[in-house]
Amino acid sequence: MPLAGRTAVVTGASRGIGHAVARALVSAGAHVCLVARSQPQGERVAAELGTLASVHPCDRTDAAAVTRRTEAVLAAAAVLV
């Protein structure tokens, strides 16, 4: 599946596997929505990845926040990690 120009949503994107997956998706040309609990850490990753990355902070322990974030970012997503 070609990823250039597609939107991917990556949860846990501020570190570990999520960060690595986000990096790979950006390298493949995808726009990546970085979903992370910490906005400052998400912004650090977004700055590292460049203009194809955007930060979407979300505390996964808050069900209402997860619902709102899901509705906001999944509408355009072609890939969910």
C-alpha positions in Angstrom: 0.0 0.0 0.0 1.6 3.3 -1.0 1.7 5.7 1.9 2.7 9.0 0.3 -0.1 11.5 0.8 -2.1 9.2 3.1 -2.9 10.0 6.8 -1.8 7.6 9.5 -2.7 7.8 13.2 -0.1 6.5 15.6 -0.9 6.1 19.3 1.9 6.1 21.8 3.9 8.2 19.3 6.1 10.1 21.7 8.4 7.2 22.5 9.4 3.6 21.9 7.7 1.6 19.1 5.1 4.3 18.4 7.9 6.8 17.8 9.7 4.4 15.5 6.6 3.6 13.5 5.8 7.3 13.2 9.3 7.9 11.9 9.0 5.1 9.3 5.6 6.4 8.1 6.9 9.9 7.7 9.8 8.5 5.8 7.3 6.8 3.5 5.6 10.1 2.8 2.5 9.7 5.1 1.1 12.5 7.1 1.2 11.2 10.7 -1.1 12.2 13.5 1.0 11.7 16.7 -1.4 10.7 19.5 0.4 10.9 22.8 -0.5 11.7 26.5 2.2 14.3 26.8 1.8 17.3 24.5 5.4 18.5 25.1 6.8 15.1 24.2 4.5 14.9 21.2 5.7 18.4 20.0 9.3 17.2 20.4 8.7 14.3 18.2 6.7 16.4 15.7 9.6 18.9 15.5 12.0 16.0 14.8 9.8 14.5 12.1 9.0 17.7 10.3 5.9 19.1 8.5 4.3 15.7 7.9 3.7 15.2 11.6 1.1 16.8 13.8 0.5 16.4 17.6 -2.9 15.2 19.0 -2.6 14.9 22.8 -4.9 12.4 24.4 -5.0 10.7 27.8 -6.1 7.2 27.0 -7.4 6.8 30.6 -10.0 9.5 29.9 -12.8 7.8 27.8 -14.4 11.0 26.8 -11.1 12.4 25.6 -10.4 9.3 23.6 -13.8 9.5 22.0 -13.3 13.2 21.0 -9.8 12.6 19.7 -10.9 9.5 17.8 -13.7 11.4 16.0 -11.3 14.2 15.2 -8.4 12.2 13.7 -9.8 9.0 12.3 -12.1 10.5 9.7 -9.2 11.0 7.3 -7.0 8.1 8.4 -5.9 5.4 6.0 -3.6 3.7 8.6 -4.1 3.2 12.4 -1.2 2.0 14.6 
